[in-house]
């Protein structure tokens, strides 16, 4: 397994959670060698703990991100963009690239030491040579289509640099995803939407949809419906899409809710809150926790979990974890992606909202209707138990590697 993201502890973000739980499952039945990169936030203790979950752990340093300061920084941007277009590879993939890892992987494959190479997130595709799939099974676990992600940010007006991103779409990203898809025996995505995006670019590829999962031992079902008017959002609070979501909710939805329900609180729970997020703590009823030792304890204290994401593709861990914990969910189209949450042919799993008025209406219904809260709590937990445990997800991933199906 190749993962430029150090996947431990499995609480830093979605990439870490997915990668760790898949390797944890595979290690029970196979010999897993994990090749990863260590950033400055990883402790020696965490490295030692991760070793206990794999047969062999190989750790390389993560290159420093290029400086963008001053005139040289501007020239550097132009140079990196030109290089990216020429190589049909995004800058974030190129700057993470390690010649030492490439040499290690080449030697390992040439020595016949592995049967399968699994790239956890498409950023790791750079180490897989096209000829590898002649001798081993090669799998890329995309996590989320970069082309789809950038397109979605532009469509929602959430891009921090629209001109740059439009250039990337036109000159780079479609070529990039089409090129790397052709190198792999199999491609894994988390939702049908992502699968369809990649099929447009690479119609001959073998694509399998495998969702995220939940460790039910870490997210037990809550024993009671809490009193009060508590709302919660959970996630990595340095991630752009999470920052945009909680700012939207705090500034546009929460004040209207507090006019109806003055005791309403909004807890923003997650590691690495940026100054922008910390600043939200000055608003009435807003609580910014930073990293917490037990996320499920915070979930159990909330009447409703909100997932007001307006950008980003893929099935959301935060949505599945809230459902597993028995917390009713109000989420956007992006927050509920991959789930038939409010289909007329299945039990109601969550309430859908995209505009401020829709959140106000949905949350008010749940505040005032304990029977509906109980219904969503029960249905969400049953769904996760039946379809979204890491055991079930791991089995699907193993089948792709072993049987190609």
N, C-alpha and C positions, 0 to 999 in steps of 0.2 A: 504494500500500500504506500502510495506517495501522497504526502500532505504537507504543503508548505505552511499551513496553519498548524501550530502545535495543539493537538486535540485534547489537552488535559489542563485543568479539570474541565469536565463536560458541562460547564455552566457559563462560559464566557460569551457564547453566541451560537447561532444555529449551525454554523459549519463545524464547530467543535463537538456539539451534541451529536450530530448525525455521524460524523466520522468515528468518534469514540464508540458509540453504541454498535455500529456495524462491525468495527474491528473486535469489540468485546464478544459479539455473537460468533464471528468467524473463528476466533481463537479457540473456542470450545471444541471445534471439529477439525481445524487445520493449523498448520504452522504459519504464523503471520509475522513477516518482517515489515516493520514500519520505518519509512524514511521520512524525516520531518525536519523542520527548521525551527530554531529557538530564537524568540525575540527577548528583549530585555526584561519583560515582565514575568518570564518563566523562572521559577526558583529551582534550585538543585533538588529540593524535596519533591517537587512535581515531576521532575525528570525521573527520579528514582521510583516514584509511585507508578508512572506510566509504564516503566519496564515490567511491572508485574502483570500487565494486561496483554503483553505480546511475547512472541518467542524471541524476537530480536529487535532492539530499538537502535536505530542509527540516526544521530542528531548532528545537523550542520548549522552553522550560524546563518541568521537571516541578514542579507545585505542591508545597509543603511539606505533609506529612501533618498533619492537625489535632492540636493538643496535647490530651491527655486527662488532664492533671494537675488535682488539686483539685476543688472544688465546681463551678467553671465547666466543668471537664472532664466531670463527670457530667451537667450540664445540656446540655453540647454533645453527649454521646452520645445523650441522649433526643431532642434536636432533630434530629440526623442520622438517627436511626432513624425518626422521624416523617416527615421529608422523604423518606427512601428508600421507605417504604411508600406515601406519597402519589404518588410518581413511578414506583413499581414498578421501581426501579433500586438496586442495592446501593451501600453507602457508598463502597467502594473505587473504583467506577466514577465516582461523583459527584465525589470529591475529586481524581481525576486529570483531570477534565474541564477543558478549556481553551477559553474563548470565542474566543481568538485562532485556535486550530486550527479551530474551527467556522466562523469567518468565512472562513478561507483555503479550507477544503473547499467551502463554499457557492459562493464565487466561482469556484473551479476547475471545479466541475461546471456551473455556469451558463454559463461561457465555452466549454463543450464541449471541454475539454482532455483528457478521459480517456474510454476505452471501458469500463474495468472499475475498480471499487473493491474492494479486498481488505482486510478487517479481520483482522489477525493477532492472534488471541485475542479472545474475545467482549467484553472490556473496551472495545474500540474501537468497538463497535456504536453508541455514543452519538452519534457524528458523522454517521451515515448516516440521512438523513431518508427516511420511507416513499416519498415521491414520486421519489426518486432512481432507483429501479429502472424508472421509466417511460422513462428516457433512457439509462441505462447498466446494465451487468451489475453486480450487487452480490453479493459473496461474503463470508461470515463463516467464517473458519477457527477453529473454536471452541477447539481444543487440548484442552479438557476441560470437560464440563458442570459449571457451578457448583452446580446443584441436585443432581446426582449426587455431586459431591465432598463437599458438606456432609452429605448423607444417609449417605454411606459413613463419614465421620468419626464421626457420631453412632452408627451401627450398631456400629462397632468400639470405641466408648468412647474415642475419640482426640480428641474436640473439647475445646478449651481453655475454651470457654464454652458448655456444652450448652444452658442456658436461652436465651441469645441466639440460638443456631443453630436451635433448635426454633421460635422466633418467626419467624426469617427464612424457614424452610421453609414455615411455615403462612401467613404474611402476605405474603411477598415473592417468593421465588426462583422458584416455579412461574409466577407471573404475569409475572415478568421474562423468563424464557426463552421463554415463549409469545409475549410481546409482540415481543421483538426478532427472533424467528425469522420472523415475518410480514413483516418489512421487506426480506428478502433474496431475491434470485433463487435462490441456492444456498447450502446449508450444508455445510461440510466438517468431519468428525470423524475421530479417529484409530483408533477401534475400533468394532466392531459394538455393543458394550454402550452406548457413548455415543450411537450413532445411535438405538438403541431407546429410550433415555431421552428423547431430544428428540422422537422420533415420538409418544410418549405425550402430550407437551405440545402438539405442533404436527403433527398427522397429515397435513396437506396440504403440508408443506414438502418441497422437493427436497433430500435428504440423500445425500452421497457419503462413503464411508469411504476415507480416504487416510492410510496409516500414516506413521510417521517413517522416516528413512533414516540411512545411515552414509556418511561420506566415506572410502572405502577407502584413499585415499592417506594419511590421518591414522591409520588403524587397520589397518596391515598384519598379515598372518597371522604368528603367532609361529613361529620356526624350530625350537624345541625345547621339551620338557616340563620345566619347572624342577624342581629337587629341593627337598625340604623340605616344610613344612606351612604354606604361606603362603595366607592368605585376604585378599580385598580387597572393599571396597565403594567405589563412586565416586558422586559427586553434589555438588550445591550444599549445603554443610553449614550453611546458614542456613535451609533449607527445613524446615518443620515435619514433613512426612512422612518426610524423610530422617533427621532427628534422632531421631524416635520409632523408626525402624527400627534404627539402629545402637545405640541404648540397649538395645532389646530383645535384640539379638544379643550385645552385649558382656556384659550382666548375666545373661542367662538361658541362652544357648547356649555361648558361649566357655568358661566355666569347666568345663563338662562335657566339651567337646572336649579341653581341656588335661589333664584327668584321664587320658584315653586316649592323647593325643599331647602330651606336655609341651612340645614345641618349637613348637606352633602359634602363629602370629602373625596379627594382624588389622590390616590397614592401612586406615585411613579417609582416602580421598584426595578432596579437593575444596576449592573456594574458600570463603571466608567462614565458617570454623568458629566457632560460638558458644562462649561460655565453658562451656556445658554439654558441648559436644563436646570442647573442649580438656581438660576435666577427665577425660574417659575415658582420656586418655593416661597416667594414673597406674596403670591396671590392667595386670597382667603381660601382655606380648605385644602390647599395643595401640599402634599408631603413628598419630598424627594429623599429616598432611602439610601441611594448608593448600593453597593454590593451587600447582599444579605446572606446569612448563613443557611436559611431555609425558606425558599420561595413559596413553598406550599403553605407555610404558616400564614404568610401575608395573603395568599389567595383565599384561604379559609375564612379570613376575617372580613372579606368583601362580599357585598350582596351581588355585585355585577362586575364582570371583567369586560372592559371595552378594548376593542382592537381596531382603532380608527385609521388604519394604514391607508394611504392614498396612492402609494407607489410600491413597486417591488412585486416580483412574481414568485410562485412556489407555495407549497403548503406550509403553514406557519406552526412552528413548535409551540408558540405561546398560546395559540387557539386550542390545540390538542391538549396541552397541559392543564389549561383552565377547565376544559370539559372533563378531563380525568379526575380533577379535584372536586368536581361537582359544582363548579361556579357557573351560573348562567352567563352567556356571552352575547354581547351586542357588537357586531363587527361589520366592516365594510366589505365590498366585493373582493378586495385584495386580502383582507383579513380572514375571509371565509373561503378563499380559493381552494379548489380541490375537494370541497365538502358539499354534499347535497343538503345543506343546512336547513333550508326552508322549502324543499320540494313538496309538491302536493301529494306525492306518492310515498313519502317516507315520514317517520315521526319528526316533529319539529325539534331541531337541535339548537338553534340560535336565532336571534332576531337580526335582521339585516338593516343597515343604515349607511348612507353615504353623505348626506347633507346634514347640516346642524339641526334642522327641524326634525329630520328623521331620527336622529339620536335622541333628541328631547322626547319625542313621542314613545320610542321603544323603551328607553330607560324608565320613563314615567310609568309605563305599563307594568314593568317588572317591580318597581318600587311599591306599586299599589296592589299587586296580584300575587300573593304567596303561592297560589296553586300553579300559576304559570312558572314561577321560579322553580318550584319543585319538579315540574314537568321537564324543563330544560336541563336541570341538574341531573335528573335520572337518565334522560335520553342521551345526553352527552357522555356520561360515564359508560353506559352500555355500548355506545358506538366505539369508544376507544378500546374497551375490553375485547370487542368482537373483531376489530379491523386494524387497530393502530398500536399494538404493542411492539416493542423492538424485537421480540421473539418472532412475531409474524413478518415484520419487515426484513429481519435478518435472513429468514428462510427464503424470501423472494430474491434477495440479493445473492445468496449462495447459489440458487438455481441458475441465475444468469451466468455465474462464473463456472459452474460445473456442467450445466446442460445447455446453456445458451438460450434458456426459455424463461 
